[in-house]
Amino acid sequence: MDLHPTLQRLWISKPIFQAPIGGVASPEIAAAVSESGGFGQLACTWRSVEQLDALFRRMASLTSRPYGVNFVLDCPIAAKLEATLAHEVAAISFFWGDGSAYVDRVKAAGALAIQVAGSIAEAKRSAAAGFDLIVAQGVEAGGHVRGELGLMALVPQVVDAVAPVPVLAAGGIADARGVAAALALGAKGVWVGTRCLAAEEANIHRAYRDRVFASGRRQASRAHRIGLARAMSSTTSVRRHAM
């Protein structure tokens, strides 16, 4: 299939981005996705600079393909971002906050700048700031959820609002039908997280993976959680039968 020119810069053959789902996103799964023609990603917010250096060395031992890194913006990231860019990571994505202040630095290092957005207003602000890619996150997404609209309603509105900036669709995409639907709505690719829990390379316990396979369509819930260390609230999608 023909990929958008921005996606071609990442040397991928499939418009599938593995979401940087915290500690689940091991170097092994990120490398496997990139080796398969998609775009693997790592979550780096809660690692030290020394841990990041070790992480990127591990990635270099697993793949020579491009991969990306994500930062959550409710934590200090300046030093970690510099360490990441020094390793020539192909793309940097930002979530849970406005990453506009980092766009120029990321681009100057030769990486793509990606913003995860949960609303049309947030997406428009990101486009104006010069982001290369915008991820439209629907309310169906797992983990920390920024979106408040269903993906089917959100994606075409974001696509229209930020054109010609390419958009990726995130939330509830688990198979080829979801990919096809996202592309039909105008997205140029998909951002897939929860589906990756099924991968052997995912950094989760076997019992966790078994529960995911055994769960039904009615066994997902949304919870409102308050961080203990900071006055931050977030909406989180969880399994009712969590371990």
C-alpha positions in Angstrom: 0.0 0.0 0.0 1.1 3.6 -0.6 2.1 5.3 2.7 1.9 9.0 3.5 5.3 10.7 2.8 5.7 11.4 6.5 5.3 7.7 7.4 7.8 6.9 4.6 10.4 8.9 6.5 10.2 6.2 9.2 11.1 3.4 6.7 8.1 1.4 7.6 6.1 -0.8 5.1 2.9 -1.0 7.3 1.1 2.0 8.8 0.9 0.3 12.2 2.4 2.0 15.3 2.8 -0.1 18.4 1.7 2.2 21.2 4.3 2.9 24.0 2.3 1.2 26.7 4.5 1.7 29.8 6.6 -1.2 31.1 4.7 -3.5 28.8 6.5 -2.0 25.8 9.7 -4.0 26.2 12.7 -3.6 23.8 11.8 -7.1 22.4 8.3 -6.1 21.4 9.3 -2.7 20.0 12.1 -4.4 18.0 9.8 -7.2 16.7 7.2 -4.6 15.5 9.9 -2.6 13.7 11.4 -5.7 12.2 8.0 -6.7 10.9 7.6 -3.4 9.0 5.6 -1.5 11.6 6.9 1.1 14.0 7.9 -0.1 17.5 8.0 2.4 20.5 9.3 2.6 24.0 7.9 4.4 27.1 10.7 6.4 28.6 9.2 8.9 31.1 9.9 6.9 34.2 13.4 5.8 33.4 16.7 7.6 34.4 19.2 8.8 31.9 21.4 5.8 32.7 18.5 3.4 32.2 17.7 5.0 28.9 21.2 4.6 27.7 21.1 0.9 28.6 17.6 0.6 26.9 18.8 2.1 23.7 21.9 -0.2 23.6 19.6 -3.1 24.0 17.5 -1.9 21.1 20.6 -1.6 19.0 21.4 -5.2 19.7 17.9 -6.3 18.6 17.2 -4.2 15.5 18.7 -1.7 13.1 15.2 -0.6 12.1 13.9 2.8 13.2 11.8 3.0 16.4 10.2 5.7 18.6 10.1 6.9 22.2 7.2 8.4 24.2 7.2 10.9 27.0 4.3 11.8 29.4 4.4 15.5 30.1 3.4 15.6 33.7 7.0 14.6 34.6 10.3 16.5 34.0 11.7 15.2 30.7 14.4 17.7 29.5 17.5 15.7 30.4 15.8 12.4 29.2 14.8 14.0 25.9 18.4 15.1 25.3 19.7 11.6 26.1 17.1 10.1 23.8 17.9 12.4 20.9 21.6 11.6 21.3 20.8 8.0 20.3 19.2 9.2 17.0 15.7 7.8 17.8 13.5 8.2 14.7 10.4 9.8 16.4 9.4 11.3 19.7 5.8 11.3 20.9 4.3 13.3 23.7 1.2 12.6 25.7 -0.8 14.0 28.7 0.2 17.5 28.0 1.2 19.9 25.2 4.6 19.0 23.7 4.8 22.2 21.6 7.8 23.5 23.5 9.9 20.5 22.3 8.9 20.4 18.6 11.8 22.5 17.3 14.4 20.5 19.4 13.0 17.2 18.2 13.0 18.3 14.5 16.5 19.8 14.8 17.7 16.3 15.8 16.2 14.8 12.7 13.3 13.0 14.5 9.6 13.2 13.8 7.5 15.0 16.5 4.2 13.3 17.4 1.5 14.6 19.7 -1.3 12.3 21.1 -4.5 14.3 21.3 -7.9 13.5 22.7 -9.9 16.3 21.3 -10.3 18.4 18.1 -9.0 21.5 19.9 -5.9 19.7 21.2 -5.3 18.4 17.7 -5.6 21.8 16.1 -3.2 23.3 18.6 -0.7 20.6 17.9 -1.0 21.2 14.1 -0.3 24.9 14.6 2.7 24.0 16.7 4.3 22.1 13.8 3.9 18.5 14.8 4.7 16.0 12.0 2.0 13.5 13.1 -1.1 13.8 15.3 -2.6 10.8 17.1 -6.4 11.0 17.6 -7.1 9.0 20.7 -10.7 7.9 21.1 -12.4 7.0 24.3 -12.0 3.3 23.5 -8.3 3.4 24.2 -6.7 1.5 27.0 -4.4 2.8 29.7 -4.5 6.5 30.3 -7.2 8.0 28.2 -7.2 11.5 26.9 -10.1 11.1 24.5 -13.8 11.8 25.3 -15.3 11.0 21.9 -15.6 7.6 20.2 -12.9 7.0 17.6 -15.4 6.9 14.7 -16.6 10.4 15.6 -13.2 11.8 16.5 -11.0 10.7 13.6 -12.7 12.3 10.6 -13.2 15.6 12.6 -9.5 15.7 13.5 -8.5 14.8 9.9 -10.5 17.7 8.6 -9.3 20.1 11.3 -5.5 19.5 10.9 -5.2 18.8 7.2 -2.7 18.4 5.6 -1.0 17.1 8.8 -1.4 13.2 8.8 -3.4 11.6 11.6 -3.1 8.2 13.3 -6.1 6.6 14.9 -5.9 5.2 18.4 -8.4 3.3 20.5 -10.0 -0.1 20.2 -8.2 -1.2 17.1 -7.4 -4.9 17.3 -7.4 -6.4 13.8 -7.3 -5.6 10.1 -11.0 -4.5 10.1 -10.1 -1.8 12.6 -7.2 -0.7 10.5 -9.3 -0.6 7.4 -12.0 1.4 9.2 -9.4 4.0 10.5 -8.0 4.4 7.0 -11.5 4.8 5.6 -12.1 7.6 8.1 -9.0 9.5 6.8 -6.3 8.3 9.1 -3.0 7.5 7.6 -2.2 4.8 10.1 -3.1 3.3 13.5 -1.7 3.4 17.0 -2.3 0.0 18.7 -1.6 -0.7 22.4 -3.9 -3.2 24.2 -3.7 -5.6 21.3 0.0 -5.9 21.9 -0.6 -7.5 25.3 -1.2 -10.7 23.4 2.4 -10.7 22.0 4.9 -13.1 23.6 7.4 -10.2 23.6 5.2 -8.0 25.8 6.6 -7.5 29.3 3.7 -9.0 31.2 3.2 -12.1 33.3 1.7 -15.1 31.6 -1.3 -15.0 34.1 -2.0 -11.5 32.9 -1.9 -12.5 29.3 -4.2 -15.5 30.0 -6.7 -13.1 31.6 -6.6 -10.9 28.6 -7.4 -13.8 26.3 -10.1 -15.1 28.6 -11.9 -11.7 29.0 -15.1 -10.9 27.2 -16.3 -7.8 25.5 -18.2 -6.6 28.6 -15.1 -6.9 30.9 -13.6 -3.5 30.3 -14.2 -0.5 32.6 -13.2 3.1 32.9 -11.9 4.3 36.2 -11.0 7.8 37.5 -7.7 7.7 39.4 -5.9 10.3 41.4 -2.1 10.0 41.6 -0.7 9.8 45.1 2.4 11.7 44.4 0.9 14.6 42.5 -2.5 16.3 42.1 -3.2 14.8 38.7 -6.4 13.0 37.7 -6.6 10.7 34.8 -9.2 8.4 33.2 -7.9 4.9 32.9 -9.4 2.0 31.0 -9.0 -1.2 33.0 -10.1 -4.8 33.1 -12.7 -5.6 35.8 -10.8 -8.8 36.6 -7.4 -7.2 37.0 -4.8 -9.3 38.8 
